[in-house]
């Protein structure tokens, strides 16, 4: 589900199939969302030349794309993800949508926009069971709703300037900012560092920094993450 739309997606013989949508919707929403107009083959081939482990990682999952997701949803979701595990993250986001989102179908709810959350208080967030994170969600929502930060405008700014703007939000540090830059603002040079990437950098790329991976560092990061996450014996 994305952009308050619920779709059925499948892949067969390297082709993407989406049921029940018009050609216009596919062209204007889902082609950009799945980043289908970008030449990922050329990017993958360029990344493979940077380092032997990147060649292996890129060939391990060659179909990876960086989605063009809604930046507010990405920002809010990664704020929720801090010091959290996947089942709890999914549970909080589910309750967030069910409590404050709009009904799309009997079992599906939209992700609530910043304006909807900006007027809430601590008690309103209690049913989400999100702990201390309510303060961060609220501060982010208020800064977005008050246009102190305009996420769509950050897409056109340098990554350094966009990163600085995001870290003005309470609770948004380097990792949440970098994830928002990559997955929400589609800045492909962004390079989020989590436990797996930190291990990979230490083991395979000692002395290197994200700039080593070039303008598509975020795609390289995804290849590395997926390969290492599925091969923990590497460390």
C-alpha positions in Angstrom: 0.0 0.0 0.0 1.2 3.5 -0.8 -0.3 6.9 -1.4 -3.5 5.7 0.3 -3.9 3.1 -2.4 -3.9 -0.7 -1.9 -2.7 -2.7 -4.9 -1.8 -6.4 -5.6 1.7 -6.7 -7.1 3.5 -9.8 -8.4 6.6 -10.6 -10.3 6.7 -13.3 -13.0 9.7 -13.9 -15.3 11.3 -10.6 -14.3 8.1 -8.7 -15.2 6.1 -6.6 -12.7 2.3 -7.1 -12.7 -0.2 -4.8 -10.9 -3.8 -5.8 -10.8 -6.8 -3.5 -11.1 -5.3 -0.2 -12.1 -5.5 2.1 -15.1 -2.7 2.9 -17.5 -2.8 6.4 -16.3 -2.4 5.4 -12.7 0.4 3.0 -13.6 2.2 5.8 -15.5 1.8 8.6 -13.0 2.0 6.8 -9.7 3.5 3.3 -9.9 6.3 3.8 -12.5 7.8 6.6 -10.4 7.1 4.7 -7.1 9.0 1.6 -8.3 11.6 3.8 -10.0 11.0 1.9 -13.2 12.4 4.5 -15.6 15.9 4.4 -14.0 18.6 2.3 -15.7 19.4 0.1 -12.7 21.4 -2.3 -14.9 23.9 0.4 -15.8 24.1 1.5 -12.2 24.6 -2.1 -11.0 27.4 -2.6 -13.6 29.1 0.6 -12.4 28.9 -0.3 -8.7 30.3 -3.8 -9.4 33.5 -2.3 -10.6 34.2 -0.5 -7.3 35.1 -3.5 -5.2 35.0 -7.3 -5.5 32.5 -7.6 -2.6 30.2 -5.2 -4.4 30.3 -7.4 -7.5 29.2 -10.3 -5.4 26.5 -8.3 -3.5 25.1 -6.7 -6.7 24.8 -10.1 -8.4 23.2 -11.6 -5.3 20.1 -9.4 -5.5 20.2 -7.6 -8.9 16.5 -6.6 -8.9 16.8 -4.2 -5.9 15.2 -0.7 -6.5 14.9 2.3 -4.2 11.2 3.1 -4.0 10.0 6.7 -4.3 8.0 6.7 -1.1 6.0 9.4 0.6 8.7 11.4 2.5 6.4 12.1 5.5 5.5 8.4 5.9 9.2 7.5 5.7 10.3 10.1 8.2 7.6 9.1 10.7 8.2 5.4 10.3 11.9 5.7 10.9 11.3 7.9 13.9 9.2 5.0 15.2 11.9 2.5 14.3 14.5 3.9 16.7 15.7 1.4 19.4 12.9 -0.9 18.3 12.4 -4.3 16.8 10.4 -5.1 13.6 7.3 -6.6 15.2 6.9 -3.6 17.5 7.5 -1.2 14.7 4.9 -2.8 12.5 2.5 -2.9 15.5 2.9 0.8 16.3 2.5 1.9 12.6 -0.6 -0.3 12.3 -2.2 1.3 15.3 -1.1 4.7 14.1 -2.9 4.2 10.8 -6.0 2.6 12.4 -6.3 5.3 15.0 -5.6 8.4 12.9 -5.7 7.4 9.2 -8.6 7.2 6.8 -10.4 4.0 6.0 -9.4 2.7 2.5 -11.2 -0.7 2.9 -12.6 -2.6 5.8 -9.1 -3.8 6.7 -6.9 -1.0 5.3 -6.1 2.4 6.6 -4.1 5.3 5.1 -1.0 6.7 6.8 -2.1 9.8 8.7 -0.7 13.1 7.4 1.3 15.5 9.5 -1.6 18.0 9.9 -3.7 15.2 11.5 -1.0 14.4 14.1 0.2 18.0 14.8 -2.7 18.9 17.0 -2.5 15.8 19.2 -1.1 15.5 22.8 0.6 12.8 24.8 -2.7 11.2 25.8 -3.8 10.9 22.2 -0.7 8.9 21.4 -1.1 6.5 24.4 -3.1 3.9 22.4 -0.2 3.5 20.0 2.0 2.2 22.8 5.0 4.0 21.2 6.7 5.1 24.4 9.0 8.1 24.4 8.7 8.3 20.6 5.4 10.2 20.8 7.4 13.4 21.4 9.4 12.9 18.3 6.4 12.1 16.1 4.6 15.1 17.4 7.5 17.5 16.9 8.0 16.2 13.4 4.3 16.6 12.6 4.3 20.1 13.9 7.4 21.2 12.0 5.9 19.8 8.8 2.4 21.1 9.4 3.7 24.6 10.2 5.9 24.5 7.1 9.0 25.0 9.2 10.3 22.1 7.1 8.8 21.4 3.6 9.9 17.9 2.7 9.2 18.2 -1.0 11.5 21.2 -1.2 14.3 19.3 0.4 14.4 17.1 -2.7 15.9 20.0 -4.7 18.4 21.0 -2.1 21.9 19.6 -1.6 22.0 16.5 0.5 24.1 18.4 3.2 21.4 21.1 3.5 18.6 18.6 3.5 20.3 16.5 6.1 20.7 19.6 8.3 17.1 20.5 8.0 15.9 17.0 9.0 18.1 17.0 12.1 16.2 20.0 13.4 13.4 17.7 14.3 13.5 16.3 17.9 14.9 12.8 18.0 16.1 12.8 14.3 19.8 11.9 14.3 22.1 10.8 11.5 20.5 7.4 10.9 16.9 8.5 10.7 17.9 11.5 8.6 19.9 9.4 6.2 17.1 6.9 5.8 14.6 9.7 5.1 17.0 11.2 2.5 17.3 7.8 0.7 13.9 6.2 1.0 11.7 9.4 1.2 13.5 12.1 -0.7 15.2 9.7 -3.1 18.6 11.1 -2.7 20.6 8.1 -4.0 23.9 9.3 -2.6 22.5 8.9 0.9 24.1 6.0 2.9 22.3 4.9 6.0 24.5 3.0 8.5 23.0 0.4 10.7 24.6 -2.6 12.5 25.0 -4.7 9.3 26.5 -1.8 7.3 28.8 -0.9 10.1 30.1 -4.5 10.2 30.4 -4.6 6.4 32.4 -1.3 6.3 34.7 -2.6 9.0 35.2 -6.0 7.4 35.3 -5.2 3.7 35.9 -1.5 3.3 38.3 -0.4 6.1 39.2 3.2 5.9 36.5 3.9 3.4 33.6 6.4 3.8 30.3 6.6 2.0 31.7 8.9 -0.6 33.7 5.9 -1.9 30.5 4.5 -3.3 29.8 7.6 -5.4 26.5 9.1 -6.6 24.6 5.8 -6.2 25.9 5.0 -2.7 22.4 4.3 -1.5 21.9 1.6 -4.1 25.3 0.1 -3.2 24.3 0.2 0.4 21.2 -1.8 -0.4 23.2 -4.5 -2.2 25.6 -4.7 0.7 22.9 -4.8 3.4 20.8 -7.5 1.7 23.8 -9.7 1.0 25.3 -9.4 4.5 21.9 -9.7 6.2 21.3 -13.0 4.4 24.9 -14.2 4.9 25.7 -13.5 8.6 28.5 -16.1 8.5 30.6 -13.4 6.7 31.4 -11.8 10.0 
